[in-house]
Amino acid sequence: MNDSIKSNQLKAIGVLGLFVLAFWGLFIAHVALNALPYASIRLPLNHVVNTSNLMPEGWGFFTRSPREDRLLLYQRQNSSWTSAALPPLGQPHFAMGWDRAPRTQGVELAILLTAPKTQLTWSSCQVEPRHCLERVKRSRIRLKNRSPMPTLCGEVGVVKQPPIPWAWRNATQPVVMPSQVTRLGIEC
């Protein structure tokens, strides 16, 4: 008797699992097909269920352009420029990604750069960005970092640099992409 109850429970769990799998499979298929400009496949209820209302960004939410400029952060310490970027999320002291503290640094920088009266002067740089940060004058604007746990304080250098193209991956000499640099004075 106990075995038949367990057997029925396992069957019910299996059927439920199949329904959940089918639902998410159809949902993902609808999102994918609505993101395409032309699709030769028509799914059932495609005219009724408009998934672009549920997920208007389509796959854009999950992807970024690999050619997008990177923002590199440097902080002046002991008369030299050192990286101010927080380490990757997958490190043990960030609980292997459970502690999301490094993700806040991008938001913190965006708030500082888009603050009212922030007119940054970007300088072109053809060499290692740290050398250019030495030559660039600091912005006269003093920014106030209102973050509850600030990571960017004092003399900060911001570098906009495109990524190294994949075609140059086997270059024998170090590749330095042209960049734009600016210096900020940030009060915490």
C-alpha angles and dihedrals in degrees: 000000000000091000092055091051091050090047091052091047091051091049091050091050090048093050091047090049091052091051092050091047092048092048095051092041091055092044092053091045091052092049092047094048093046089053091058118086092222126014125185090200120081117198123207113268090015090135092048102042110058102191091179086075090054096043108019093169092057109191092341089090091064101040139058129191110269088214094058115123115259121228111222121192127211130180126204110240125164093349094306136090117247129179112273094189115119114240122262121286094244095073121112095242089059089053091253092294101324092103104067096192096121090057090065094065093073091051090046091053092046091053091050095047095047097045115127114271091021103137104166123200110215119201124203117243128192098176136053105320094231090064091051092049088060092056099042119092117238117253113260089224113096110209123208114221106213095179113131090228105025120199097177115066136144122005108005129179120205120199126192108200133162116234120260108266116252090235089067095053093111096048111141094211123059110266119223113189119213111262146177121238138192135174126224135193108217125188119203 
